[in-house]
């Protein structure tokens, strides 16, 4: 009888251990899922930051080209007036 009760005790320990392990695995799985979601969110934030930088650089280049072309147009207009005066 004591052998049977000790085997029941060990079965209870095994069941408790299994339940505990399942809980740990579930928690790890949930944590891993959360980590991957955070990683995806971090990746999208980094991508968004890179896109903003690229857009700013593009806007600066276009602004610089516009200013250059406008000043070039003014210089050409002055030269055309000088040629017409001669």
Long-range contacts (C-beta under 8 A, 24 or more apart in sequence): none
